[in-house]
């Protein structure tokens, strides 16, 4: 389940899965019944990339 919102349907399940795959977090805010939701996703940012 996504923090802050239950019953987000397929959109919420997909967003949650993507966030978990990337060691991230997701939060959803309900804008009112029948008006949808706002999803916020936090992902880690790499400071450096190994050069070849």
N, C-alpha and C positions, 0 to 999 in steps of 0.2 A: 504494500500500500504506500501511496505517496504521502509524505508529511503534509498535513494541513488540509487534505481533501480526500474523501472516500468517494467511490463511484465515478471515477473519471473516465471509465470506458476504455476503448481500444487505444485512443490517443495517449491517455495516461499510462497504460501498460507499456506501450512502445517507448515512450519517453523515459519511463522508469528503467526499462531494460537497457537502453542506450547509456544512460547515466551510470548504471551499475557496471556495465562492461568497461567503462573508462574510469573506474574508481571515483566517480563524481557523486553529486547529491542533487536531488530535485525537490522542489517545493511548489505547491499549487495553491492559488487563491481563487475562490469562487466569487464570481461577479454577480451572482443572483440566479435563482432557479430559471432554467431555460435560456440563460445568457452566456453560457460557456464558462471557461476557466482560463486563468493566466498561469503558465508554467514557467518557473525560473530554474535553470540548470546551471550548476557550478561544476567546472572541470579543472583539473590541475594543469598548470602551464609549465612546460619544460623550460628551464633556464638556459640550457645549452644542448646542442646536438653534436654527437661524435662526428668528427670529420673523417673522410676516407683517406 
